[in-house]
Amino acid sequence: MSEQTFSDPIAQGYYRQGESEIATTQSADEVLQKADALARQDSHAKLMHAACYYLAAAHFLEPHDPAKSAHAYHQAGRQLQQLDQFTHAARAFSQAGAWAEQAARAEVLGSTQQHLQHAAVRAYSRANHCFAEAGELDESESAYLKERDARVAWAKMQGKHPLALLAWKTTSNYGTSIPRWTAWILGTIMLFSLLYEVFFRVQWLQPMSNTNPSAWIPLWSGLYYAINVTSSLALVEYQPTHPIAQAIVMLNVIAGYLFLGIGIGIVGQFVKNR
C-alpha cells in the first residue's frame, strides 16, 4: 500500500512522526504501544494521533508481518470511524482485510488460519459500511464482494461447502450483476425449451385431458412451455407423462423460484446501496 496522505496537516504530521520513530528503531512495536495508549484517551486529537500511528506501523509491517499489519490497519480503521473519517477508515479496513487474507494463505490449515480469514471477513464488512457512509458506492460494492469471497474461503477452511454462496456468486455475483442473472435465466429457458421439444417428439408431453390444445409449433411451443414453467404461470396445455419429463419439469419449477429469489436479492442489494 502507498503511504497515507491526509488533507489535515496535523494528521499528516502525526503520520510522519510515526514513520520517523519507526525508521529510527526499525521496529513498529514502540509506535504500536504508543498508539494503544493514545486510543484509550477520549479525545479527538488523541484518537487521530493513535490512528496515524497505527497506519504508520501497519505500512511498515506489511512486508515483515502481514498478520500484525492487518491488526494495525484494523485498529486505525476503528479510530478513524470514531472520528467520522469514513473514507480513511474504509481504506484502512480494506487494507486490514487484504493483509489478513494474505497472512491466512501463508498459514497451515488450522485455527490460526481460520482466525485470520475471519478477521478479513470482518474488516471487509466494516470497509463496506464505511464506504457507504462516505457515499462512495462503487468502493462499497467492491468491499462487499471481497467480503463475500472471504466468507467462501473462510467456510472452506472450516471444512464446509458453501454451495448457496457459490451458486449466488455464479448466477449474479452475489446479487450485484443483473446482466449475469439475466444471462442465466435466458440460458435456462433455452435449455428447457429444447428439452421440451424433444419430449414432445418422443410423446413424453401429451395434451391435458378435457382440453383442445393448440397445435405444437416446432421450437416456438417448447420456448413457450419453458417460459411458462419457469415463471410458474402454468398456462400450458400439455402435461408430462414420462417420469423423466416430470422430473425435468420439477427442476424447471425449482430453477424458476431460485431465479425469482435471486432477483429479489438483487433488488434488495440495489436499494441498500443506492
Sequence and secondary structure as in RCSB ss.txt:
>XXXX:A:sequence
MSEQTFSDPIAQGYYRQGESEIATTQSADEVLQKADALARQDSHAKLMHAACYYLAAAHFLEPHDPAKSAHAYHQ
AGRQLQQLDQFTHAARAFSQAGAWAEQAARAEVLGSTQQHLQHAAVRAYSRANHCFAEAGELDESESAYLKERDA
RVAWAKMQGKHPLALLAWKTTSNYGTSIPRWTAWILGTIMLFSLLYEVFFRVQWLQPMSNTNPSAWIPLWSGLYY
AINVTSSLALVEYQPTHPIAQAIVMLNVIAGYLFLGIGIGIVGQFVKNR
>XXXX:A:secstr
      SSHHHHHHHHHHHHHHHHHT SHHHHHHHHHHHTS  HHHHHHHHHHHHHHHHHHTTT HHHHHHHHHH
HHHHHHHTT HHHHHHHHHHHHHHHHHHHHHS SSHHHHHHHHHHHHHHHHHHHHHHHTT HHHHHHHHHHHHHH
HHHHHHHTT   HHHHHHHHHHTTTT HHHHHHHHHHHHHHHHHHHHHHHHTT EEE TT       TTHHHHHH
HHHHHTT    SEEE SHHHHHHHHHHHHHHHHHHHHHHHHHHHHHHH 
